[in-house]
Amino acid sequence: MRYNAVIFDLDGTLLDTLQDIATTLNTVLARHAYPIHTLDECRMLVGRGMKELVRTAIPQNAQSPKNIEMLLGELMEHYADNWNVHTRAYPGISTLLDAIQERGIKSAILSNKADRFTRLCAEFQLSGWKFNVVMGQQSPIPPKPDPEGALLVARKLDLNPSEILYVGDSGIDMETATRAGMFPLGVLWGFRPESELLEFGAKAVVRRPEEIIDMLG
């Protein structure tokens, strides 16, 4: 099947953002004497948005709404100054995005990262390509895996969900794609294992970005 658009997740799919997220998170945690997390632990914490990252990173007895909001504010402030230290596009992403543009296929980014940081990442790390829609987490749209954001992107692209290839690195992305009626394609260079992608509905998985080009028709 020829897909008329590709929706990409951001963190772990287009960009390797893990080190900057982990460093920011641990800086905030250490400031309040909470246990910090290894890079591999952070790999499993990210994906559900920055507020949920804070909640799951702190001890259960510290998870009051007031404390979470305070820590979230600190995280956002610190990340604003440190989001682009180690963050880079994964190898092969430029080749994939070039192919998408050459074929005239629409493209979008849909992330659970806060909208302003999603846009910053696209503007500074992916400036060589034009995305038809760039959307991070924003109220009142619920975060993935709720399909509302993905369906909104489909409407903005003026396409039926079945015409869209949804590319992501987590079970959250695969569930989002499935619930939205899009084709869920899992990538293995990101943050989560193949077993999670398959468990949550991936219909195919790829090991390199260049493999996606063959699916574009």
Secondary structure, 3 states (H helix, E strand, C coil): CCCCEEEECCECCCEECHHHHHHHHHHHHHHCCCCCCCHHHHHHHCCCCHHHHHHHHCCHHHCCHHHHHHHHHHHHHHHHHHCCCCCEECCCHHHHHHHHHHCCCEEEEEEEEEHHHHHHHHHHHCCCCCCCEEEEECCCCCCCCCCHHHHHHHHHHCCCHHHEEEEECCHHHHHHHHHHCCEEEEECCCCCCHHHHHHCCCCEEECCCHHHHCCCC
